[in-house]
């Protein structure tokens, strides 16, 4: 969308006083944009993830479920690769929590949709939403201009419903097994984002409260009315995967660095050594792709180097955890 069209579209949205049903319908209906996980359009899936969990209920941070006041459901490693289509193969972000996913290459801006985000909604209308941001450098992130037409005079309760025809450019628009697609053309041009080299996709849970003290807002200043509260260990957006449509493999990506979080792991394509850079004390576990524990240990602030020269060729999963942050990275040797 060019700048002139975006300008007039913004004026239209801001001047609209009534709520309409402007956007695509549920999966399986004419005009839907939902993309099934088995679509041949997907050529790559996320290979690394870092998660920062949110509270189970932001409006009462003392509330606990399953022994924690933070969301705890799901192992982040489960969302790497193609989604299974099961509602239980997900990682819950909690209120305002986020996940950053990386790939063995870059997402490119070509004609049509460029990638899609999958959630675990059990029906077409029990939807938990997320903002979507992208970055080419891991430092500067840019948010898709999300829009909601859902009225916010009455709170949608924790088990309430949302008509997906009222929402646009939010992750979580469609039920489990169907991805919500995103087009990089929807983002404004900037020298801080290379749309042909997107390496990071960030999903941020929408806090659905209509109380302005806790509310999330769309790109046009509307409060996002979303099921709230949901004070369970599975609260918030439930991510199941991200698929790339326009993608370029890059086996030279030796460093998987995220400057916004506590951990940096490199290289992801292994030789003899693996380095974990951290600003905090942490524990790590190294698994085979079949789930067998190969190594575990602890590390401290600074750089910790692991000797991996004896590993056989294959795919491995590294889990690094400290305080409230957890990073899961797929490694290849």
C-alpha angles and dihedrals in degrees: 000000000000122000095256092053091045090051094053092041089054091050090051093051094047093048095049112104099178128062119244137179099249105153144069120299129235125296114290096025124109111272096021119144093203114132120207116229090240094056113132087224090081112087101167141018134207115282102183135040138184120190134197108188123216130213121283086237120013094194090059111027092182091067112111137191126183089002099306139082088214127075109265106168118126137017109258090224089068092072095056112105127006116347115252094218092239118128090222096057093083142101117230117220101196125217108335093349121143146203130204117204128197135195141210089252139357136299111232133209108241134145113308129356116358103190141351136220123217128210132180103242109157094210138024093259107034094088132168111191137215137190115236125217132173136201137185095198105033091242108068114052126187124202125222111242099256120193132195128192093181110125113245101199092098124039117243102229125229092273097034129123136245128199106230090212087075096059136067136180093011121123111235097048092129138049126260115301094028123091128215107231127221131200117210088211087075090071121082117249115260136162088234093066126055102201090196093055108044107161101166133050117189124199117197121190115241111232098221099202116126089207104108090221090068105015129126120220133213125229091276099050098262119141110245108233106206133156105296140208106019101165098185135112086254094054124142131015113353109211119203102170151311124239126199119220102178105037143152120206114230115187089176091072095115098160125058099190128169112185093191098068144051099259135060121180125192148214103017089187100064132222118158103317139039122201127207113194115195142167092206142042111277147173124225137198127191118205135184116240087260092057101258114146109240103170141354136180148130135269140188139217110307127030126336116191122203124200107230100160092113095057115112121236111280146082123304137182121223119197118194118184136177134153105330097334128092129180125194119191131181112223128197127201 
